[in-house]
Amino acid sequence: YDSPCLGYSVGNNWPAPCIDGNHPFGDGWLLVQQRVDETGNFYRSWADYKSAFGQGDNFWVGLDAIHREVSSGTHELIVEMVGEYGEYRFARYSNFLIGNETESYALKELGQYSGTAGDGLVTHKGAAFSTFDRDRDQNANQNCAVGLKGGWWFTRSCMDRSVQSCNLNGKLAEQGGTLYWRVRRGSESLKYVRMMIREAE
């Protein structure tokens, strides 16, 4: 996972763009989220997910920053992941858009999917972002962020992996596996993931 894109700290401004000419998807990507090992704590409050948290290789850049960026024009999203058995996959979306805080940063658009991972985000379209201290999920019986140990765009059936297709801010495979993506053959816990966006060409 060596990349010159990783050498930064999360602050008030967006981290340095991921300009890596050797990346198969080209350069100019802005890293949104990355999980490399179990050192990062993603069981965080609404305020943390709104702003930013993390350091080194494990971080979240903040919902406010993501919303500002994707609201400035059409943006692609790529999710790169390595499953618990070591297989690399990716999912690419042509028009990633989230709402503002008043809208609970709802996942508004995804555009067209392509990739090798399966369309893990499609069932989450329209969902509000939810954290343990601000329950905005579609499940009236439980707080999904508490059960899955991280903030995310949770669906009504958040604890059923056959319905909810992914959760990228839970615990890594080594920590109990609430971080997962529903691949074509079924749900798989992940040991590495990163999300990145760039303005569509």
N, C-alpha and C positions, 0 to 999 in steps of 0.2 A: 504493500500500500504506500510505497514511497512516492511523494509528490511535493513539489515546491509550493503547492497551495496550502500546506499545513502550517507554515511557519508564521503564525500571527497570534494575537490575543483578541478576545472579543471585547469591544469597547462601545463607545457611543456611536461611532461611525461603522459603516459596513466593513467587514474584513476585506482584505485585499482580494481582488478577483482571482479566480482560479485560472490563470493563464498558463496552461501547460501544453505546449505544442505537441507533446507525445501522447496526449489523451486521445483515444479513438473518436471522441465526440467533438474534438476541436477545442478551442480556447474561449476565454471570456466568460466562463461560468462563475457564478457567485455561490459560495457554499452556504447552505441554509442550516444544515444539521449534519453532525457526524458522530458515529459511535464506533470506537475502535476496540476498547477494552472496558472492563468493569469499574474503572476508577471514577467515571463520571456519575453524578447523582442526577437523574432525570425525574425523580419524584418531587416535583417542585410546585410552587404556588402560581396563581394566575399572574401576579406581579412579575415573577421571574420569567415566565413564558412570554409575557408581553414585552419585556425589555430584552434581556439576554443573560445567558449564564454559561459557565464552563470555561475551560482553558486547555491549551495543548490540543490534543487530538479528539477530545470529547466536548461538544458544545452545541448550543442552540442560539441563533443570532437574534431571535426576538420576533414576535408576531407583528409589532409595529413596523419594524424594518422590512419584513417580508411584504406586508400590505403596501407600504409606500412604493416599494420597487415594482411589484407586479401591477400596481394601479397606473403606472406611468406608460404602459403599452403592453402589447401581447408578449407573454413570457413562456418559454418552455420550462418544463421540469424534468429532471432525470433523477431517478432513485437507483443507486448502485448498491448491491448487497452481496454478501457471502453467507450462505446457509450453514447450518450446524454441521453439515457433512462436507463443507469446503467448496461447494459449487458457486461460481460467480454468475449473477444474473443482473439484468437491469430492466427498468420500466421507464418509458419516455412518454411525456404528455405534451401536446402542442399548444395548450392554452391554459396555464395554471393561474387561477385567480382566487383570492380570499377577500372577505369583507373586512370592514373596520371593527374597532372594539365595540361600538354600539350594536353591531351585527354579530357579536361574539366571534369575530374572525371566521365566519362560516366559509366552508369550502364551496365556492360558487361555480367554478368552471374547471374542467380538466382538458377539454379538447379531445383530440384523437390519441389513442394509445398505440404504441409500438414497443417491441422489446422481446425479451426472453423470459421474463419473470411471471408473466400473467398480469392481467389488469386488476391489481390489488386495491386501487383507490376508488374504483367505480361505485362500489356500494356506499362509500363515504360522502359522495357528492351531496351537497345540501346540509350536511351536518355542521353544527356549531362546534367550536373548540371548547374543551372541557378540562378542568383541573380538579384536584381533590377539594379545593376551597371555593370553587365556582362551578357547580354542577350544571352543565348545559347540554348533557347528552340526551338521547332520545329514550332512555330507559327509566321508567317511573319507579322501579323497584330497587335500584341500587345506583351508587355512584361508580361509574365505570373507571374513572381515573384512580379511585382507591383500589378497586379490584385488580387493575392492570398496571398499577404502579408508575403512572406517568400521564402527562397531558396529551390529548390527541383529539381528532375529529371522530368521536365515537358514535356508533350506530345504536339502534334500539337493542339489538342482540349482541351486546359488546362481549359477553363471555362465551359466545358460540362462534368458534372459528370457521364454521361452515357458512356463517352469515356475514360476520364482520371479517373483512378480508385482510386487514393489516393493522398493526400498532407499532410504530417505529420509535416510540419514546418509552417503552417499557423496559424490562430487564433483559439483558443479553442472554444467549443460550446458556452460558456458564453460570448465570445467576438465577436460573429458574425458568427462563424462556417465555416471558410475557411480551417480548419484542419479536414480532413475526410478520410474515407475508404469506398470503395464500398462493402458493405456486400451482402450476397446472395439475400436479398430482396430489395436491393437498397442502395443508398448512405446514410451514416449516419455521422453527425458531432460527433466529439470525445471530451471527457472532460479529458481523461488521455491516454497517450501513452508512450511507451518506446521501443527502438530498442536495441538489444544486439547480439553480435557475439561471437563465440568461434571456435577453430580449430576442424574440423570434426574428429570423432573417426574412 
